[in-house]
Amino acid sequence: MSDCLLETLEDLRAQGGDIPLYDADRRECWFDALAQLIAELRSEDQRMAWVALVAHDLCLRVPGLPLAVAAGPLLDRLKAREVKR
């Protein structure tokens, strides 16, 4: 499962140009789906590494966007998933 999950995350990251930055509804769905995948990773280190990678990619797409702001939507969703457990 882990290898398949990592492949899926890599594929999504490779398609980074498809991030719906300027469509709020699609962007929220994109963050929800990505957070759901990241939450399935086994270790906290893996989850945080993926959050950092995605946030970095967002910063490259939106010059001047702080890394913490880019990571915020995923971190919020991951925290909400932990509370539900």
C-alpha positions in Angstrom: 0.0 0.0 0.0 2.7 2.4 0.9 4.5 2.1 -2.4 1.3 2.7 -4.3 0.4 5.6 -2.1 3.9 7.2 -2.7 3.5 6.6 -6.5 0.1 8.4 -6.4 1.6 11.3 -4.4 4.6 11.5 -6.9 2.1 11.6 -9.8 0.1 14.4 -8.2 3.3 16.3 -7.5 4.5 15.8 -11.1 1.2 17.3 -12.3 1.7 20.4 -10.1 0.7 22.6 -13.0 -2.8 21.4 -12.5 -3.2 23.0 -9.0 -6.3 25.1 -9.3 -4.9 28.2 -7.6 -7.5 30.7 -8.7 -10.6 28.6 -8.4 -11.5 28.4 -4.7 -13.8 25.5 -4.9 -11.5 23.3 -6.9 -8.5 24.4 -4.9 -10.2 23.3 -1.6 -11.1 20.0 -3.1 -7.5 19.6 -4.3 -6.2 20.3 -0.8 -8.8 17.9 0.7 -7.8 15.1 -1.6 -4.1 15.6 -1.1 -4.4 15.8 2.7 -6.4 12.6 2.7 -3.5 10.8 0.8 -0.8 12.3 3.0 -2.7 11.3 6.1 -2.4 7.7 5.0 1.4 7.7 5.2 2.7 5.7 8.1 5.1 8.1 9.8 4.8 11.7 10.9 8.2 12.3 9.3 6.8 11.2 5.9 3.7 13.3 6.3 5.6 16.4 7.2 8.1 15.8 4.4 5.2 15.7 1.9 3.6 18.8 3.3 7.0 20.6 2.9 7.4 19.3 -0.7 3.9 20.5 -1.7 4.3 23.8 0.1 7.6 24.3 -1.7 6.0 23.6 -5.0 3.3 26.1 -4.3 5.9 28.7 -3.4 7.5 28.2 -6.7 4.2 28.7 -8.5 3.3 31.8 -6.5 6.4 34.0 -6.1 6.5 35.7 -2.7 4.1 33.2 -1.0 5.6 32.3 2.4 6.3 28.7 3.0 4.2 28.6 6.2 1.2 30.1 4.3 1.6 27.5 1.5 1.8 24.6 4.1 -1.2 25.9 6.2 -4.1 24.4 4.3 -2.6 20.9 4.4 -1.5 21.2 8.0 -4.9 22.3 9.0 -6.6 19.4 7.3 -4.1 16.9 8.7 -4.7 18.2 12.2 -8.5 18.0 11.7 -8.1 14.4 10.6 -6.1 13.6 13.7 -8.7 15.1 16.0 -11.4 12.9 14.4 -9.5 9.7 15.1 
